[in-house]
Amino acid sequence: MSETIVLNVTGMKCGGCESSLTNKLSALEGVLSVQASHQQKRVEVTYESSQIDADEIEDAIIDAGFKVED
């Protein structure tokens, strides 16, 4: 079953950051789509919950050098 989460992400400064994060998240098994916006400081991820969970997505964002805000 697919789910969508919207995360507040800081540290993205430009379109290159958006692209880098989108590519990293899109490469994860179970991620269906990613929309990142440095201007809105958010990332929307649609994923298959049977393959990956929100914590793993957040961990990947942090590994990419960005910060997830509550």
Buried (B, 14 or more C-beta within 10 A) or exposed (E): EEBEEEBEBEBBEEEEBBEBBBEBBEEBEBBBEBBBEBEEBBBBBEBEEEEBBBEBBBEBBEEBEBEBEE
